[in-house]
Amino acid sequence: MTQSGTPRSSSATSDARTYLRFLVALTALLLCVGILLVITTAFFAGFADGAFSRQICFQRDCLKRVMYLYKAPVAIASATLVALSAVATVGGIFVALQSYVANVRATAFSNHISQLNAFLNYVSGEVAKRPRIAAQSVDSFYWYRMIFNNAGQGELEVSTDYVRLIQELAVAIGVSNELAGHPSRDRFRFVEHQQRMIVVFSAFGISMVRQPRLEFFEIEEQVLSMVTAVNFAFCPRSNLPELPNRLYL
């Protein structure tokens, strides 16, 4: 999993370098065009006025004539410098922004990978504490994606889908509690309860199969305690509902 962060961060850095190369190329192009226009206009202006065939003169009238004669090349040179300054300023800001965005994305993805590894290790440890839960029956990565469905973008907030799933689990327990508390004990049917819990737990990525009554209740208790432990460790600031006590045992 750790290696999956490298292509994304490398791609973001490559984009920033591409923008920088484009900025350098555009600056060089503007500079070359500006110099070419200055030389061309200066040559034609001097040629048309016959300035190249005259003697060198540093008198005030001569200097005024030269300034007037080469007014267009000077204006082009000035405009070129302004354009280069604008491109360098705007381009520099844009490249800096791209570098910042690339760094933010790389950091967010790194945080995602770090938390994912911590989650996988934590769930593995919790499963090891509970002998009635088989390690292969728990899809930890699926569970993580259910809790943090936008983790790849750096958002590590508990998803509304997971809050809804915990609510569904609480409702499933509540339904069985209500049926078990009915005067007629026939209202609570273990087979229906078992199917209800199997369906809800599958949404967590936890596979359960039909078992005899006592064995299923033992497995169910350990799964519920694991869900509670994970919620406490990774969802401390979320508004997850508390799971009710089981009254149907």
ABEGO torsion letter per residue (X at the ends): XAAAAAAAAAAAAAAAAAAAAAAAAAAAAAAAAAAAAAAAAAAAAAAAAGAAABBBBABAAAAAAAAAAAAAAAAAAAAAAAAAAAAAAAAAAAAAAAAAAAAAAAAAAAAAAAAAAAAAAAAAAAAAABAABBAAABBAAAAAAAABAAAAAGBABBBAAAAAAAAAAAAAAAAAAAAAABABAAABBAAAAAAAAAAAAAAAGBBBBBBBAAAAAAAAAAAAAAAAAAAAAAAAABBBBBBBBBAAX
